[in-house]
C-alpha cells in the first residue's frame, strides 16, 4: 500500500537500522517502547491483520523470527512476550500486520 507506514519501513524508505531482516520480514525497535526491549516484526508484503488470512507459513516464520529477535536482544533465556493486536478494539493502531516482542524486565501477569 502506497501510504502504509510499515510498508515504507519494510521497503527501506524510512526508519532506522533493522534488528533483523530476511526475504519475508523486517524487525525494528518500537518508537514508543513499553519495556526495555520492544521490537516489532512485520511482513514485507502488506497485510492489514489476521482477518486478511495471511499465509500460515508466513505466520510460522514470524514466530521463529520472534525467537531470533529475543536471542539478538538478549532476552531469550529470561523470557519475553509475543503480542499481536488485531483490530481497533484490540489496540491495533497501524493496519499492517505486526507482532511485538516485549521483554527485558519482569512483565505483569495480566493481559488487560
N, C-alpha and C positions, 0 to 999 in steps of 0.2 A: 504494500500500500504506500502510496506516494507521501502521505502526510503522517505516517506512523513513526513515532519517536524511536521505538525499538527496532523497526526495520532500518532506520537510518544508522543506528548504533551497530546493528548486525552487518550492514554494508560498509562500515568503517567511515561513514560520512561525518559522524560526530562522536564525541566521547573520548575518554582517555584510554589507557592501556587495558587490555583484557587479562583477566585472571586465567582464562582458558579459552581456547578456540579450536574447533575442528571443522570438518566439512558440513556438519549438521547444526552445530550450536555455537553460541558465544556466551561466556560468563564474564560478568563485570561487577564491581562493587556498587552497592546501592548508594545513591546520593543522600539519602536520609536513613542511615543505619539505625536499626532497632536493637543492635547488640554489637559487641566489638567486631564480630565477623558477620557481615550481611551481604551476601553475594547473590546476584540474580543470574539465572540460566535461561536463555531464550533460544528458540529455534530460529535459524536464519530465514526460513520460509514463514511468511505471515500466516498466523492462525490466531483468531481472537481469544479463544479459550477452549476448554474441553468440550463445549457444546458444538464446536466445529468438527468434532470427532477426528482429532489428529491420529496419524499412523501409530499403531501400537509399538512398532519398532522404534519410532522416534521417542515415545514416552519411556520405553525401557532404557534407551540410550541416555536420556536426560537423567534418569535415576543413577545410572552408572557414573555420569559426569558429576552428579551431586557428591558422590563418594570421592571422586578425584579432586573436586574443589575443596572438600573438607580436608583431604590429605595435604593439598597445596597450602591451605591456610593454617594447618597445624592443629585442627580440632577433630580429626578422625577418631582419635582414641578417647578424648574427653567427652565427646558427644555433640550432636548437632541436630537441628530440626530442619526438615524439608517441608515447605508450605507452598500451596498453590491456591490463590484466591480466584474463584470462578463466578464472575458477575458482580454487579454493583452491591447487592446486599451482603456479599462476602468480603467487600472491601477492594475489589479489583478497580484500579484507577487508570491503568494503561491497558488497553484492549488488544494486547498481543500476548499470547500465552507465555507465561513466565513462572519459574519456580524460585523460591527464596531458600537459600542455605544460610541458616542462622545459628550462631554459637559463639564460643569464646567466653562464656560465663554460664553459671547455673541458670537455666531458664525456669520460669514459673510452670507449675503443673497444669494450670487451667488453659483451656483453648479459647475461651470467650472473654 
